[in-house]
Amino acid sequence: MSAIWQELNERGLVAQSTDADTLSKALNSSSVVFYVGFDPTAPSLHVGNLVQILTAKRLQLAGHKPLLIVGGATGLIGDPKPNSERALVDVETVNAWVSRLEKQLRVFFNFEGPNAASVVNNLDWTKDLGTLSFLRDIGKHFSVNRMLDREAVSARLAGEGISYTEFSYQVLQANDYLELFRRYGATLQTGGSDQWGNITAGCDLIRRVQGAQVHALTTPLVTKADGTKFGKTEGDSVWLDASMTSPYDYYQFWLNTDDRDIEAFTKMFSLRSLGEIQATIAESAKSPAARLAQRELAFEMTALAHGEKVAAGVQAAAAALFGNDDLSSIDAATLEMALGSAGMIDLPAGESPPIDQLLAQTNLVESLSAARRAVKEGGAYLNNERVSDPAYRPVEGDFLHGRFLVLRRGKKSFAGARRKAS
């Protein structure tokens, strides 16, 4: 069994834990059954969930057995937010989201062997739980005073208040831990540091009901050096679902990691050894403009979520679009994905406007005169080739895969034009 406890600490993944000595000994000496939960609050997981996903994956790689709980029950209630009540989602939608999250989680874990992962829905043991049984057998072990101390609850009480529905969330989550202890022998729950109160409530419930000691482990909330929220790009969440965030945009999110964050984020997210990571960071520091560490992290994270073939495709597309590589080597689907992310106009079948019009229509320049000036100054490109005539009309051979044009102004601003099929 590897020294996983030490590794988690060295990677900056331990915020809080119950009895650290006992937990570290258990993790380093035996196979522990542990669980981590994901509520279906949206039709997809997002990059913020990767802290928990990859922490669980590290534990599995170290020989421990993960229980991946998709909250079909808790997702119907909603974990209290500190600022406002959650809007309740209908049962059919929650059930659909549960199925989608289950499929996403299966991408990251091994479901065979002695420490095979399991995906479990907490609705299985909650749906038939009677109100009187719940209040008598579970509710009696909870102090309202302690529940009021939870940060999100106290914040809500100081503001608009909180419903009994959301106030009960902590009891439901604690009951999950008790059920998983009974059914699977789970003795550890992991989660974000904002879940500390919920997780330790489960530890306390098991102690009261079963007389057993179990553990809690939380990871820090990830923050960015510039003060913006991790997992957001231009105000939108970065989703694991390829239909909600394209693999190209997903790759770009990681590629754009701030130099001030790259070492900490690579340690948190990459599955490479700490020695390999330190070597990459040191090499990257010699030539920051090359963004070696960012490129390696972007490829690894994209491969984990979408597969190595897709990751290789978007990596090649990014290199070609921002450089002088041969664009014809990029497959049509990846090229369309990348241009769609950058901004793409549609052209009628058979139409081929001059370059100055294309530059203006794609908003790479603000006007036709600005387009002509960009061409004259040598800053306009068609398919990575510098254009010298603003009146040049792309010919059939210029259309990549018979449909696409890649337009670029300067080194970093590019867009696309797509000709409709005839």
Beta strands, then each sheet from edge to edge (+ up, - down):
strand 1: 16-17
strand 2: 33-38
strand 3: 65-70
strand 4: 118-121
strand 5: 188-192
strand 6: 215-219
strand 7: 232-233
strand 8: 236-237
strand 9: 344-347
strand 10: 380-382
strand 11: 385-386
strand 12: 404-409
strand 13: 413-419
sheet 1: 1+ 6- 5- 2- 3- 4-
sheet 2: 7+ 8-
sheet 3: 9+ 13+ 12- 10+ 11-
end
